[in-house]
């Protein structure tokens, strides 16, 4: 699948034609940097998915030649991912489809809001068949990759640190994110920012 998913996402019938609000689930940068108008926001979970830094970013936190790493959701029946649900009007997706164009498909999934109610919502997920996919790596390797990456939206490290801080403020336990944050701070504090090679094994 092409890394650019704008046309794929816009050629769906997910959005109400009458302008009724819908729920949107955010689990990465949408948590700490919404950047769009919304009616309300509430903590929410999505069952059967886990947050992982396995997606490449050629357009925001990296470049086509040296992509950064950003979060996606990975299916895992035993997992549960906590994020924020935004109630938005359909016109918001004109902007979001562009923001999430680098490999993310807009999908309908069941969300559980903080009051225990279940609702259908939209969520952007990058799967392993997209061209920007980087795949699994150790948290230490991901941190080194992140420390060396930067794109039009800023340093890749900013994405990790801002997300970790936001999750911590929400009281979310996410060992994967916090482990990357810990390794990343060690690299940055040590002032030995690596010259990461995109071609090197992600497991090194």
N, C-alpha and C positions, 0 to 999 in steps of 0.2 A: 504494500500500500504506500502511496506517495506520502511524503511528510506533510504536504499541504492539504489540510482536510476541510477547507472552507466550503468548497462546493458540495462535498459529501454531507456536511452537517446542514447545509441550507436546503438540500434536496430531500428533506424529511417532512413528515406531517406531524411533528411533535408539538408544535406551538399552536395554541388556540387562535383561531382566525378572528375571534371577537374581542381580542385584547385582554382576556381574563388573566390575572396573575398566575404564575407558576412558581414552584419551589426549585431552587438551584442549590446543589451541594458543593461546597468548597472545602478542599483538604490541603491545599498548598498555598500559593501566593494569594489566593482569593480570601484566605483567612486574615492575613495581616495587611493586605493592600487591595481592597475591593475595587476601587476605581470606577464604580458604576452606581447609579441610583437604585435604591431598593426600598420596599415598603416596610419590611421588618426583617430582623435576623435573629436566629435562635441556634443554640447548640443542637447538634444532631449527630446521629450515627448511621452508618451504612453497614449492615451485617454481611459477612462473607467476603470482605475485602480488607486488604492491609495496604498501608502507605509505604512505598518504596522509592528510592532515588535511582530508578533504573531507566529513566527516559532522558534522551539527549535534548539539549536546547541549543539550536543553531541561530535563534532569532532574538532571544532575550538575555540569557545568561552565558552565552557563548557565541561562536561564529560558525559558519559552514565548515571551515577548515579545522576548527578547534571547539567543538560543542561542549557546553557545560552539562551539568547533571541536575535534573529537577524531578519533582515527585510525580508519580502516577499511582494508580490503584492496581493491585494484583489480587486475583481471585484466590481465596483461602477460606474454605467452609468454616473453619474454627475461629477465624479472625473477625474483628469488628473495628472499624475506623471511625474516630470521632473528628468532626469538623464543624463547620457552620452552614446552616441552611438559610438562604436568602429568599424572601418572597419578592419576585420581580415581575415587571411587565414584559411581554414578549419582545418588545423593541430593543431591550437590553442585549439580546443575543446577536444583533448586528455587530456590536462592538466585541462581544465575547468570542464569537466565532473567529474573528481576526486575531484576538489575543491568544487564543488556544489553538491556532492553526497548525502548529508544528507537531503533527502526529496524533492529536487528541480527537476522538470521536465523541459527539454529544449523545449520550444514552439515557434511557429512562430506567430508573432504579427505585426501589422502595427505601424510604428514609424513615427513621424514627426520631421524632422531635423530643425535646427535653421534657415535655409533659407526658410522654409515653404514647402519644398518638402516632400512627403510621400514615404516611402520605407518599404519593408518587412525586418524584423529583427528577430533575435533569442533572447529569454529572458528566464532566469531560474526563475520559479515560484514554490513555495511550497504551495500546496493546503491542505485543512483541512483533506483530507483522507490519508495523509502520517503519518507514525508512530512517527515522531518527532514533530508533530504539538502541540503547546501549547494553541493557541487560544487567544481570546480577554481578556484584563485586562485594568484597569485604567493606565494612564501614571505614576502615583505615584507608583503603584504596580510593573509595569514593571521596573521602575528605581531602586526600592529596590532589585528586582530579579537580575538585571544587576550588581548592586554594589557588590553583593555577589558571582558573577560567574566568573570563569576563566577557560581557557582551553589551549591546546597546542599552539594556535596562540596568546595567551596573555589574559589580563583582558577583560571581556565583556564590561566594561566601556570605554575602548579604542575605541572599535567599534562605540559606540554611539557618543562619543565626536569627533572622527575623521570625522564621517559622517556629523554631525551637522556643523562642521567647514567648510567642503567642500561645503555643500549645501549653507551655508551663503555666501561663497566666490563666488558662482555662481549666487547669487541673488535669490535663490529659497525660496518661502514661504511654509514651511511645519510645521504646528502647532503641529502635532503629534510628530515629531522628536524633535522639540524645547522644547515641554513640558516635554518630557522624559529627555532631556538634563538638563533642569532647575531643575527638581526634583533630578536628579542624582548628580548634583553639590552640591545641598543642603545636600544630604546624605554624599558625600565624604568630603565636607568642614567641616561638623559637626563631622567628625571623629567617626561616630557611624555606621560603616559599618555593615549591618545586617547579621545574620547567616540565610540566606533564606532557607526555607525548600521547596523542589520541590513539596512535597505533599500538601502544604497548598493551600487554595483557591486562584486563581489568582486575584480575585476581592478584596482581603483584603488589 
